[in-house]
Amino acid sequence: MVSVVVPLYNQEHYLDKCLRSICSQTYSNLEVIVVNDGSTDSSLTKANQWAERDGRVRVIDKPNGGVSLARRDGLLQAKGEIVAFVDSDDWLPLTAIESLVTLMLQHGADLVIGSTDKRLGLVTKHRVDKVYSFPYHQVVRQPELFDNYYLGFFRNNIFQVSMCARLYRKRVIEKAMAETDLFDKEVNMMGEDQFFNLKLFPYLQSMYRTDKTVYNYRYSGSTTRFNRNFPQLFVFADKRLDLLDQFGYEQGYQSLYAEYVACLYRFGRQLIAYNQADKQGVMDFFRKELDQRRLVPRLLEYYSQNNIQRKEVQLIADHDYEGMYWHANDMLQANRRSWKFRLRRRILKLMGKW
């Protein structure tokens, strides 16, 4: 049996298409666990209607706690030997699960990853994961899997970090859950997919990747809304540093440090762009974040020892918070002058989202 876990929060317009695509799969030995995470629209009603219509559908209703904990609660109720995750606004091609199960059984893999089509209205971008360098149609086993590919969680495009478009063997997840925190309240709305796979990866014995499209991702386009969950990525940075230390994985440090610096200034740009803080407020954010993050002294030591010169890092080393503000502001203005920003703004205006 394959257990399909569907976290649900306020997706009344898309849920029917999602569940129809799952229940219509050519692979029928399924259970579908819909976890309603405190929806305030008619999502729960629709989910219950599906449960009445198809005995394979079960609904768990819980207070809102975030997508990561919703997936956890669904997983704890799963009875299948294989687990899949599907977001409630996405949908599956008809043969998706059958294709992945066949590959998993044929190759004895703990994890099988398929390709994703990215959908924006009538526009489809096929196989958005094709840029990644993890090989197609090849089983990669330990220790090669860890030695060569753990780097994929540290700012390197090796494979997708999503929990969707793939199948997991549940026994591997159960072992990892017994020994580590696969789900974390501190990383629950940003980076939660990456956190789960990052913690699970050392427990995998084998992995297989196919170029067959097994998932349709509904892309809503760029947004003009401020992302309040973004700071969870900074907490995640410390947790990834701990894992690099735990496994002595030297390849990952430089990528992690570079990603942290990029995210730090990116959030500074968001604070400015969406008028969430004045100049002093942005400077206070930089000061508070850098003071509390365990990663920062290690980052500065690394850049100093390797004589890597970067303006944005030197500003951090000098505690020049005003300089950091102006650097973030300059980056924001440069982005607004780019043709990509102007094109995106025009599209959003046509869609009524600007």
C-alpha positions as CSV (number, residue, x, y, z in Angstrom):
1,M,0.0,0.0,0.0
2,V,1.0,3.6,-0.7
3,S,0.0,6.2,1.8
4,V,-0.5,9.6,0.3
5,V,-0.4,12.4,2.8
6,V,-2.1,15.7,1.8
7,P,-1.7,18.7,4.1
8,L,-4.6,21.0,3.7
9,Y,-5.1,24.7,4.5
10,N,-7.6,26.9,2.8
11,Q,-7.5,25.3,-0.7
12,E,-11.2,25.0,-1.4
13,H,-10.7,26.0,-5.0
14,Y,-8.0,23.4,-5.8
15,L,-8.7,20.4,-3.5
16,D,-11.1,18.6,-5.8
17,K,-8.6,18.5,-8.6
18,C,-5.9,17.4,-6.3
19,L,-7.9,14.5,-4.7
20,R,-9.4,13.5,-8.0
21,S,-5.9,13.1,-9.5
22,I,-4.9,10.9,-6.6
23,C,-8.0,8.7,-6.4
24,S,-8.0,8.2,-10.1
25,Q,-4.4,6.8,-10.2
26,T,-3.8,3.6,-12.2
27,Y,-2.2,2.3,-9.0
28,S,-5.2,1.8,-6.8
29,N,-3.8,0.2,-3.6
30,L,-3.8,3.6,-1.8
31,E,-4.9,5.3,1.3
32,V,-5.2,9.1,1.1
33,I,-4.7,10.9,4.4
34,V,-6.0,14.5,4.2
35,V,-4.8,16.6,7.2
36,N,-6.9,19.7,7.6
37,D,-4.7,22.2,9.3
38,G,-7.3,24.5,10.7
39,S,-8.7,25.7,7.4
40,T,-11.2,28.7,7.7
41,D,-12.8,28.1,4.3
42,S,-14.8,25.1,3.0
43,S,-11.7,22.9,2.6
44,L,-12.7,20.6,5.5
45,T,-16.2,20.1,4.1
46,K,-14.8,19.2,0.7
47,A,-12.4,16.8,2.2
48,N,-15.1,15.1,4.2
49,Q,-17.2,14.7,1.1
50,W,-14.3,12.9,-0.6
51,A,-14.0,10.6,2.4
52,E,-17.7,9.7,2.1
53,R,-17.3,9.1,-1.7
54,D,-14.1,7.0,-1.6
55,G,-13.3,4.7,1.3
56,R,-9.6,5.1,0.8
57,V,-9.7,8.8,1.9
58,R,-9.4,9.6,5.6
59,V,-9.5,13.1,7.1
60,I,-7.6,14.3,10.1
61,D,-8.9,17.7,11.5
62,K,-6.5,19.6,13.7
63,P,-5.8,23.2,14.8
64,N,-3.5,25.2,12.6
65,G,0.2,24.4,13.2
66,G,1.9,24.7,9.9
67,V,2.5,22.4,6.9
68,S,5.4,20.5,8.5
69,L,3.5,19.3,11.5
70,A,0.4,18.5,9.4
71,R,2.6,16.2,7.3
72,R,3.9,14.7,10.5
73,D,0.5,14.0,11.9
74,G,-0.6,12.4,8.6
75,L,2.5,10.3,8.5
76,L,1.9,9.0,12.0
77,Q,-1.5,7.6,10.8
78,A,-0.1,6.1,7.6
79,K,-0.5,2.3,7.2
80,G,1.3,1.9,3.9
81,E,4.8,0.6,3.3
82,I,5.5,3.5,1.0
83,V,4.7,7.1,1.6
84,A,4.0,10.0,-0.8
85,F,3.3,13.7,-0.1
86,V,1.1,15.8,-2.3
87,D,0.3,19.5,-1.6
88,S,-3.4,20.3,-1.8
89,D,-3.2,22.8,-4.6
90,D,-1.1,20.5,-6.9
91,W,-2.1,17.4,-8.8
92,L,-0.7,14.1,-10.2
93,P,-0.5,12.7,-13.7
94,L,-2.7,9.6,-14.0
95,T,0.2,7.0,-13.9
96,A,2.5,8.9,-11.4
97,I,2.3,6.5,-8.5
98,E,2.3,3.3,-10.6
99,S,5.5,4.5,-12.3
100,L,7.3,5.4,-9.1
101,V,6.2,2.2,-7.3
102,T,7.4,0.1,-10.3
103,L,10.8,1.8,-10.2
104,M,11.1,1.5,-6.4
105,L,10.4,-2.2,-6.4
106,Q,12.5,-2.9,-9.5
107,H,15.6,-1.2,-8.1
108,G,15.1,-1.8,-4.4
109,A,15.5,1.9,-3.7
110,D,14.6,3.7,-0.4
111,L,13.7,6.9,-2.3
112,V,12.5,7.4,-5.9
113,I,12.4,10.9,-7.3
114,G,10.4,11.9,-10.4
115,S,10.3,15.1,-12.5
116,T,7.9,18.0,-11.9
117,D,6.0,20.2,-14.4
118,K,5.6,23.8,-13.2
119,R,2.2,25.2,-14.1
120,L,1.3,28.9,-14.2
121,G,-2.1,29.3,-15.6
122,L,-2.0,27.9,-19.2
123,V,1.8,28.0,-19.2
124,T,3.7,24.8,-18.4
125,K,7.4,24.7,-17.8
126,H,8.4,21.0,-18.3
127,R,10.8,19.1,-16.0
128,V,11.9,22.1,-13.9
129,D,14.4,19.8,-12.1
130,K,16.4,19.0,-15.3
131,V,19.1,21.4,-14.3
132,Y,20.1,19.2,-11.3
133,S,23.1,17.0,-11.7
134,F,22.0,13.8,-9.8
135,P,22.0,11.1,-12.5
136,Y,18.8,9.8,-14.2
137,H,18.0,6.1,-14.4
138,Q,20.7,5.0,-12.0
139,V,20.6,3.6,-8.5
140,V,23.1,5.4,-6.2
141,R,23.9,3.6,-3.0
142,Q,25.8,4.3,0.2
143,P,28.5,5.4,0.9
144,E,28.6,7.2,-2.5
145,L,25.1,8.6,-1.9
146,F,26.2,10.5,1.2
147,D,29.8,11.3,0.2
148,N,28.9,12.8,-3.2
149,Y,25.4,14.1,-2.8
150,Y,24.8,15.4,0.7
151,L,26.1,18.6,-0.7
152,G,22.8,19.0,-2.5
153,F,21.3,20.5,0.7
154,F,23.9,23.3,0.9
155,R,23.3,25.7,-2.0
156,N,24.2,23.3,-4.7
157,N,21.7,22.2,-7.4
158,I,22.1,18.4,-7.3
159,F,18.5,17.3,-6.8
160,Q,15.1,18.6,-5.7
161,V,14.7,19.2,-2.0
162,S,10.9,19.0,-2.2
163,M,9.0,16.3,-0.3
164,C,6.7,15.9,-3.4
165,A,7.2,14.1,-6.7
166,R,8.7,11.1,-4.9
167,L,8.1,8.0,-2.9
168,Y,9.7,7.1,0.4
169,R,10.0,3.8,2.1
170,K,8.2,4.3,5.4
171,R,10.5,2.1,7.4
172,V,13.4,4.5,6.6
173,I,11.3,7.4,7.8
174,E,10.3,5.6,11.0
175,K,13.9,4.8,11.8
176,A,14.9,8.4,11.3
177,M,11.9,9.7,13.4
178,A,13.0,7.4,16.2
179,E,16.5,8.8,16.3
180,T,16.2,12.4,15.2
181,D,13.8,15.3,14.8
182,L,12.5,15.1,11.2
183,F,9.9,17.7,11.9
184,D,10.7,20.9,13.8
185,K,8.4,23.7,15.0
186,E,11.2,26.2,14.4
187,V,11.4,25.2,10.7
188,N,7.7,24.8,9.8
189,M,6.8,27.3,7.1
190,M,10.1,28.0,5.3
191,G,12.6,25.4,4.3
192,E,10.6,22.6,5.9
193,D,10.9,20.3,2.9
194,Q,14.7,20.7,2.8
195,F,14.9,20.2,6.6
196,F,13.0,16.9,6.4
197,N,15.1,15.5,3.6
198,L,18.3,16.8,5.1
199,K,17.7,14.9,8.3
200,L,16.5,11.8,6.5
201,F,19.2,11.6,3.9
202,P,21.9,9.8,6.1
203,Y,19.4,7.1,6.7
204,L,18.8,6.3,3.1
205,Q,20.7,3.3,1.6
206,S,19.8,4.0,-2.0
207,M,18.2,6.5,-4.3
208,Y,16.9,6.5,-7.8
209,R,15.8,9.4,-10.1
210,T,13.7,9.3,-13.2
211,D,13.0,12.0,-15.8
212,K,9.3,10.9,-16.1
213,T,6.9,13.7,-15.0
214,V,5.1,12.5,-11.9
215,Y,3.9,15.8,-10.4
216,N,2.2,19.1,-11.4
217,Y,3.2,22.0,-9.3
218,R,0.8,25.0,-9.3
219,Y,3.0,28.0,-9.4
220,S,1.2,31.2,-8.3
221,G,3.8,33.5,-9.7
222,S,5.8,36.1,-7.9
223,T,4.1,37.9,-5.0
224,T,4.0,41.4,-3.7
225,R,3.4,40.2,-0.2
226,F,6.0,40.4,2.6
227,N,7.2,36.9,3.7
228,R,7.0,36.9,7.5
229,N,8.3,33.3,7.6
230,F,11.6,34.1,5.9
231,P,13.6,34.3,9.2
232,Q,13.0,30.6,9.7
233,L,15.8,30.1,7.2
234,F,18.2,31.7,9.6
235,V,17.3,29.2,12.3
236,F,17.7,26.5,9.7
237,A,21.2,27.7,9.0
238,D,22.4,26.9,12.5
239,K,20.8,23.5,12.3
240,R,22.6,22.7,9.0
241,L,25.8,23.8,10.6
242,D,25.3,21.3,13.4
243,L,24.8,18.5,10.8
244,L,28.0,19.5,9.0
245,D,29.9,19.3,12.3
246,Q,28.2,16.0,13.2
247,F,29.2,14.3,9.9
248,G,32.5,16.1,9.3
249,Y,31.2,17.1,5.9
250,E,33.8,19.7,4.8
251,Q,32.3,20.2,1.4
252,G,29.2,21.9,2.7
253,Y,30.6,24.8,4.8
254,Q,31.4,27.4,2.1
255,S,28.1,26.8,0.4
256,L,26.2,27.2,3.6
257,Y,28.0,30.4,4.6
258,A,27.4,31.9,1.1
259,E,23.7,31.0,1.3
260,Y,23.3,32.5,4.7
261,V,24.8,35.8,3.6
262,A,22.6,35.9,0.5
263,C,19.5,35.2,2.6
264,L,20.4,37.8,5.2
265,Y,20.6,40.6,2.6
266,R,17.6,39.3,0.8
267,F,15.4,39.7,3.9
268,G,16.9,43.1,4.5
269,R,15.8,44.0,0.9
270,Q,12.3,42.7,1.7
271,L,12.1,44.8,4.9
272,I,12.9,47.9,2.8
273,A,10.8,47.0,-0.3
274,Y,7.6,46.3,1.6
275,N,8.0,49.2,4.1
276,Q,8.2,46.8,7.1
277,A,10.9,48.8,8.8
278,D,12.6,52.1,8.5
279,K,16.3,52.5,8.3
280,Q,16.9,52.0,12.0
281,G,14.5,49.0,12.1
282,V,16.5,47.3,9.3
283,M,19.8,48.0,11.1
284,D,18.3,46.6,14.3
285,F,17.2,43.5,12.5
286,F,20.8,42.9,11.2
287,R,22.2,43.5,14.7
288,K,19.8,41.2,16.5
289,E,20.1,38.4,13.9
290,L,23.9,38.4,13.7
291,D,24.2,38.5,17.5
292,Q,22.1,35.4,18.1
293,R,23.3,33.2,15.2
294,R,25.9,30.6,16.2
295,L,26.9,30.3,12.5
296,V,28.2,33.9,12.2
297,P,31.6,33.6,14.1
298,R,32.4,30.4,12.1
299,L,31.4,32.2,8.8
300,L,33.7,35.1,9.5
301,E,36.6,32.8,10.5
302,Y,36.2,30.8,7.3
303,Y,36.3,33.9,5.1
304,S,39.3,35.3,7.0
305,Q,41.3,32.1,6.9
306,N,40.7,31.6,3.2
307,N,41.3,35.3,2.3
308,I,37.9,35.5,0.5
309,Q,37.1,39.2,-0.1
310,R,33.4,40.1,-0.2
311,K,32.0,43.5,0.6
312,E,28.8,42.1,2.2
313,V,30.9,39.8,4.5
314,Q,33.3,42.6,5.4
315,L,30.3,44.8,6.5
316,I,29.3,42.0,8.8
317,A,32.8,41.6,10.2
318,D,33.0,45.4,10.9
319,H,29.5,45.4,12.6
320,D,28.7,48.1,10.1
321,Y,24.9,47.9,10.2
322,E,24.4,51.1,8.4
323,G,26.6,49.9,5.6
324,M,24.6,46.7,5.5
325,Y,21.4,48.7,5.2
326,W,22.8,50.7,2.3
327,H,24.2,47.6,0.6
328,A,20.8,45.9,0.8
329,N,19.1,49.1,-0.5
330,D,21.5,49.3,-3.4
331,M,20.8,45.6,-4.3
332,L,17.1,46.3,-4.2
333,Q,17.4,49.3,-6.5
334,A,19.5,47.3,-8.9
335,N,16.9,44.6,-9.0
336,R,14.1,47.1,-9.7
337,R,16.1,48.4,-12.7
338,S,16.4,44.9,-14.2
339,W,14.3,43.8,-17.2
340,K,13.2,40.7,-15.3
341,F,11.7,42.8,-12.5
342,R,9.9,45.1,-15.0
343,L,8.5,42.1,-16.9
344,R,7.4,40.4,-13.7
345,R,5.6,43.6,-12.6
346,R,3.8,43.9,-15.9
347,I,2.6,40.3,-15.8
348,L,1.4,40.7,-12.2
349,K,-0.4,43.9,-13.1
350,L,-2.2,42.0,-15.9
351,M,-3.1,39.3,-13.4
352,G,-4.4,41.9,-10.9
353,K,-1.8,40.9,-8.3
354,W,0.1,44.2,-8.3
